[in-house]
Amino acid sequence: MIEHPLNILGGEWLIIIFVALVLFLGSGQLPGAARKLGQAVAEFNKAKEDVQNQINQSYSKNIEIYGPVENERRKKEIIANSLGINVEGKTDQELEKLIEEKIGQKKFDETERQN
């Protein structure tokens, strides 16, 4: 069995820490310190939620492919359609170029929104 130093359990440590804070900061500065700690925790949680939302948005756009893709052309058409590119009358090279431009534009737009 693990023995705690001075036989002090978890809840008692909180009391010791609180008393040490009162002695160190004084009763006048304790509310201000608690307020700053609360603001820091709130900012951390907000930043964490923003990152989670950005990750969820990037994964929300799924390309749905049912079954195997017959050829490379069909694969490019599916990707182009998911990006909103009109595929009619375009060669494979034109599709590749438009897809690269659209993906690069989305990355640029996302970095602009972050700044």
N, C-alpha and C positions, 0 to 999 in steps of 0.2 A: 504494500500500500504506500502511496506517495504521501509524505508528510509535508505540510506547509510550514514555512519558517514562522515561528512565533504562534503557530496554530491559528492563523488568521484565514478565514474563508473569503470567498468572492465578494459577498455583499458588504463585508466589513472593510474591504479595500476601498470601496467607493466612498465610504464615510471618511476614511483616512485621507483620501485624495481631496475630498471637498474641504475638510478642515485645513489641509495644507494650502489649498488655493485661497481660502479666506485669510490665512496668516500671511501668505505671500503677497496677494493683491490688495488685501484690505476689503472691508465690506462696501466701501464706496465705489471701487473699481470693478467689483465682481459682476454687477449687472451689465456694464459696458462690455466686459470681456465675453460674457455669455451671449450678448447680442451680436458681437462680431463673429463668434463661433457659429451662431445660427445662420448668419448671412453667408459665411463661407460654405457651410453645408448646403444651403439652398442653391448657391451658385454652382457647386459641384454637381448636385442633382440635376440642375437645368442643363448643364453642359453634357452630362451623361445622356439625358433624354434626347438632346439634339443629335448626338452621334448615333444613338439607336434609331432615331427617325430617318436619318440620312441613309443608314445601312438598310433599313426596311424599304425605303423608297427605291434604292438601287436594285433590290431583289424583287420588287413588286412587278416589274415588267418582265414577264416570262414569255419566251418564244415557245408556242405550243406546236410540237411536231408529233404527229401520230404515225407511228410505223417508221420504217427505214426510208431515207431520202434516196430517190432513184439515182441522182447524179449531182455533180457540183453546181450546175446551173440552177437546179431546183433549190439547193441549199442557199445559194445567193439570193434567189427570189424570196424565199421565206424570211431571210434576215432583212432584206430591203423592205418588204411589206411591213415587218414589225417596226421598222424605223420610219415608215410613212413615205417611202420612196416609190414612185411610179416605175414599174419594171418594163412596161411595154415598149418595144422598139429599141431596147438598149442592149449593147453587147456585154459580154462577161466583164471585159476590162472597164467599161463605163460603170457597170454596177459596182465593181470593186472600188473604183475611185469615189463614187457617191457614198458608198457605205463608210469608207474611211473618213471622208469629209464630215459626214453626219455624226459619226462616233467621236471624232476629234472636236466637233462643235459642241457636243453634249459635255465633254470633259471640260472644255473652256468655259461653258456656261456655268457648270457646277463650281469651278474655281472662282469665277466672278461673284457668284452668290455668297461664297464663303468669305470673301474679302469685303 
